[in-house]
Amino acid sequence: MHIRKATPKDKDAILAIVEPILRAGDTYAIDPTLTRDQIADYWLGPDKVALVAEEDGNIVGTYYIRTNQAGGGAHVCNCGYMVAPNASGRGIARKMCEESLIRAKNLGYRAMQFNFVIASNAAAVHLWPTLGFEIVGRLPGAFMHPTLGETDALVMYRKL
């Protein structure tokens, strides 16, 4: 697997991964009714560096990295990760996160924070602590899950 910065030609492959996940509405606190262009603006916006994971010329995952807060919080970054459904369970999210931790440090960030990890997202809740993230906060009922109703959201943090 190879991870590289996304290019404009990657937009459709990225959206093929991101759009159905956002539309499902169960792992990201993003309006599931956004248009395709709004989803592209969200994932590929100028406030983010978007990257892709490739295997055999096919994009199997994508992530972004961005500054989490301005001013005094600008030394902390935030990332979002998504893996193509046909590639899940193969360690791609882990590899993207490992690469993002190195990239973040090289970009001068001193920490990474995940602002809103949905507690019912078992894969994320299991994976991130194995990569050194601690749950530093729990927001009771902060996410309205489409089938589970009020669900906790977790704040996870890791120093670089």
Beta strands, then each sheet from edge to edge (+ up, - down):
strand 1: 2-5
strand 2: 48-55
strand 3: 58-67
strand 4: 76-83
strand 5: 111-118
strand 6: 134-145
strand 7: 149-159
sheet 1: 1+ 2- 3+ 4- 5- 7+ 6-
end
